[in-house]
Structures are given as structure tokens and as C-alpha cells.
Amino acid sequence: MNIKKATPWLLILLCTAACQQTDSDQALYKRDTHDEPRLTTEQLPNNLYDTNSAGLRKVENGYAAERVREQDLLNRGGVASPSINKRHLAGAISELATSIDDVSDTTTLATDKEVLIAYQGNGDDREELADQVKKSALSLIPRWYHVYVADDADLQSELERLGELPAEAEATRTEVDQMIEHMIANYPQGEKVSTVENENGERNGQSKWYKDSAPQDAKKRMGQ
């Protein structure tokens, strides 16, 4: 047997065998987790997007792929709305915004559908800085969220106070709405998000969307 000629083939066979033995959990993307059991709430990672309702499988290297078949949706009774760890989301936005030049301090309030940001800005162009802060939030939040900003250090303590109030209380919702209106009326909001959305990510013709989209009984309580 010619050893020199056999060596390349032997190396190929060894590499193939080694690759087949690689633990699938180390793969960059999980190809199909459909038949694997979903994690319990206790097993789920404490990450930015707390997907307890969907039960996404944890992948140790930080990537995950989830396959969903039509039958899965039928079994679940429809599309599951992911819950979001709002405290972690607010913290991540504040960190990213504070990393911007000319921003020295940031406080973020995250609700189910909007993000309010108060920051201390040192730049001359307030509009440009507001746009940068807003875009830092847009890079992290779900697409249905809207963003409101204010370069006012005095509002930081107000956002912190709102963050400690009971989220389901009518009075809390009213205060958040009032804060949003105050931010829009008194502080730069940056450029329009897109050709069909205003500076806060609201679609054209849908200003005060947080009231317009409220359930009818909630509108009655708001006096509309």
C-alpha cells in the first residue's frame, strides 16, 4: 500500500467522522428543534426578550433558530405574543444611549408598546442628538414600539417614578400618556422614522395612537 497516496483519503475520513460526532448544541444554528421538548419557565435564560410564552430552546452559543409548522399554530391556538423583560430592555437602551457622544446620563421607561427616554445632552444640535438617542432605542425594540425622547435631566426622576407604579392601574396609564404628550410638545424628537411614520414611529394620521388604539371601555374611562 502506498502510504503517501492513502494519507489524504485517510485525513478526509477522519475529519468526516469527527464532524459527525460534534455535539449538535455547538452548531452555529439549530437546524430543527421541532421535535425537542420546550424549556420550562425555570429553564429559560434570563435574556432581554423573555420568551416564556413561546418557550424557545436555549442554545449555549447565543444563537437560536426555531421552526414552526402550521400545525403548531393550530395546536397552540394561534400566534403567541412574546413577553418582554421591560427592565432589561430599559437598561439596555439606557446603556446604548449613554454611549453616544454628548450624552452623559440616560433614564428609560419601557411599557408594553412605547419607550420614553430622558437624557442629559451636551451637544449644540439638539435635534440631531435626539435622533441619535431615538435610533439607539429603535435598534433594540420590537417594531410595533414607539419612542419618545426628552433632553431634560429633570424628567429622569419622573420616569423612574413612573417605572415603580402598578402597570395595570388606570392612573398610571394616564400619567404615561401625559408624559408622552409633554415630550412631544416640548422637546426635539429627531427625524421621521420612515416615509409613512412620524418622528416617534407613529404611522401617518395616527397621532396619539396610544389613545386611539385603546379598547372602547378604556376610551370611555379617558373621557373620549
N, C-alpha and C positions, 0 to 999 in steps of 0.2 A: 504493500500500500504506500502510495506517495504521500508523505506527511504534509509537504508544502501545499499540495493541491487540496488535501482534505481539510486543512486548517480553516479556510474561510467558511466552508459549509458548516463546520463544527461550531464556529462562533455564532453563525446565524441561528442555528438550532438552539444554542444555549440562551441567546438573547430572547428568542421567541418564548421559550419555556419560562424564563424569568418574568417576562411581561405578563404572561398568563397567570402567574402566581401573585401578581401585585394585588394588594387589597383594594377592592373597588372603592372603598371610602377615601382613598388617596387620589382618585381621579379628579381632574380639574372640574368636570361637570358630572353630576349624577345623571346617567342616561335615562333611567326609568325607575321611579320609586313607586309605581302604581300598586304593586303587589306587596309592598313592605308596610308593616304596621305604622300608623301615625304616632307621633310622640304625645305623651300626656302633657298636661299643663306644667307639671313639675319638671318634666324633662326638657321642655323647650328652653332655648337660650334666651338670656335676658338682653335682647338686642333692641335696636332703635325701633324697628317695626315689630311689635309684639303680636305675631300671627297665631295667637292661641286658637281662634275660631277655625282657621284653615289647617292648623297642625302640620306645618311644613317640617320636613325631616331635616335634622341638623346635619350639616356637612362640616367636618372639622377644619377644612382649609378655608372656610369663609365663603365658598360658592355653593349654590344650590340650584337645582333645576327640578321643576315639578310638572309632571304630566297629568292632565285632567281630560278624561273622556266624557262624552255627552252623558253616558250612563251615570257617571259620578255625580253630575249636577242633578240628575233626576233623583238619585239616592239621597242627596243632601237637601233636596227641596229648593234648589236654586243656587245662585252665586253667594258665597259667604263674604260678608263685609269685614275686611281685616280691622282689628282694633289696633290703635297706635299708642305707644307709650309716650304720652304727651310731655312728661317731664324730661325724658331723654331727648325727645325731639327739640324741645325748647332749649335745652342745654347745648345741643349740637349746633343749633342756629346761632346762639349767642357766641359760642366759641369761634365759629366761622366768621361772623360779622366783626368781632373784635380783632380778628387777624388782619382786617383791611386797614391800609394806611389811613391815618387821620381819624380812626375810630378807637377810642380808649376804653370804653365801657359799654356793655350792652345787656339789656334785660328783654327776654322774650316770653310772651304769653301764648300758649298753644291751646286752641279749643278743638272741637270736632271738625271745624270747617274753615278756620281762619287762624292767622298768625299775626300778633301785634308786637311790634318791636320798638322799644325806646332806647336810644343810644346817645352817647356823648361824642359829637363830631367836632373836629378841629380844622376841617378844610374850609376854603373860601367858597367853593362851588357846592352849595347845599343840595341842589337838585341832582348833581352827578353823584354825590356821596349817598343820597337817599336811594338812588337807583342801584348802586353797588350793594348796599345793605339789603335791599329788597331781593336782588338777584341771588344773593348768598342764601336767602331763605328758600327761594324758588328752586334752587338746585337740590334741596333736601326734602321738600314736602310733596305729598301726593298732588296730582294735577288738579283736583277739584278744590283745593285750598285757595284762599285769597290772602293777600299780605297788605298790612298797613304799617307805616313807619312814622317815627317822630324823632327829630334830633333835639330832644329835651330831656335832660337828666332828671328833672322833677317828676316826670311820668314813670320813671323806673320803679319807684316805690309804689306807685299806683298799680302798675302791672303785677308787681309781687303780691300786693294785697288781693287783687282780683284772682290770682292763682290759688289763693288759700280759701276762697269762698266755695260753697257747695255748687257743683256744676249744674245740677238739675233744678236749682231754685230759679224761679221767675225773676226775682230781683237781681240775681247775678247776670242773667241774660240781658236784662235791661241795662245794667251798668256797662257791660261789654259793648252793647250797641251804641251807647252814648260815647264811650271812649273811641270807637271806630269813627263816629261822626266828627268828634273833636279832632282826631288825627287828620282826617281828610280835609277839614276846613282850615286848619291852621299850620300844617307842615308840608314841605315838599314830598311828593310821592314817586318821583322819578318818571321815567318814560313809560309809554304804554307797553303792556306786556306783549301784545300782538295786534294785528290789524283788526281783530274782532273783540279785543279785550281792552279795558281801560288800564289806568296805571296800577290798579290793585288786583287785576286779574278778573274783574267782573266783565261779563260779556256786554256788548253794546245794548243799551236800552234796559239794562238790569241793574241800575244803581240801587243802593240799599237792598241788595239781593238777600241779605240775611233776614230782612223782614218780609220781603216779597215772597220768599220761598218757605216761610214758616207755615205750619199747619193752620187750618182755619180757626181752630179753637184758640191757638196761640195768638193769632192776629186779633181776635176779639179781646183777649186779655191786654193786648197792647193798645187797644182803643181804636183799631182800624176798621 
